[in-house]
């Protein structure tokens, strides 16, 4: 299945390049791809720094940064997709750059991987007493 996807993505990108190039011209098509890459990388960088800061703050508070770290991986994937020339990969990258969509994709992945449990509940903003430990025993000291 992975081989089929790796074969179909470049073929689809070429087809889209041909369609866009025939309508806008080669120069405008190349400018559009370059502009989307530059703007996208700028967004990835800004959101990446924000995510890294959020992870550090969560660690400092003693919270699990699991979902924020997955968001960082999604941003890394968006950056890689933006570096691949093409419109389809740019669309996929920009979907990952929209925070609510990115979280939905991560939660769907976690549900698929059967890892939803405490990670999503911790991320959803529930109060401290409603959280369950990730592993082992715990006790509350007030």
Residue, then its C-alpha position, 0 to 999 in steps of 0.5 A: x500500500x505504501x508503495x502505491x501511495x509513493x507512486x501515486x503522489x508524484x503522478x498526481x502532482x505532475x497532473x495538477x502541475x500540468x493543469x495549473x500550468x496550462x491555466x496560469x502559465x509556467x512562471x505564475x505556477x512556479x511563483x505560486x509553488x514558491x510562495x506557498x512554500x515560503x509562507x508555509x515554512x514561516x507558519x511552521x516555524x512560528x507554530x513550532x516555536x509556540x508548540x515547543x514553548x507549550x511543551x516546556x511549560x507543561x513539563x515545568x508544571x508536571x503535566x504530560x506533554x504527549x499531545x503537544x509533542x504529537x502536534x510538534x511531529x505533525x508540524x514537522x510533517x507539514x514542513x517536510x510536505x511543504x519542501x516537496x514541490x507540488x500543490x497536493x502536498x502543500x494542501x496536506x501541509x496547510x491542513x496540518x497547519x490549522x490547529x483544530x484540524x491538526x488536533x482532530x487528525x491526531x485524535x483520529x490517529x490515537x483512536x485508530x492506534x487505540x491510544x486515546x485514553x488518558x492522553x486526550x483527556x489530559x489535553x482536553x483541559x479537565x481539572x487536575x482531580x479528574x486526570x488518571x495517571x499514565x502508569x503506576x501508582x499515584x497519590x495526591x498530596x495537598 
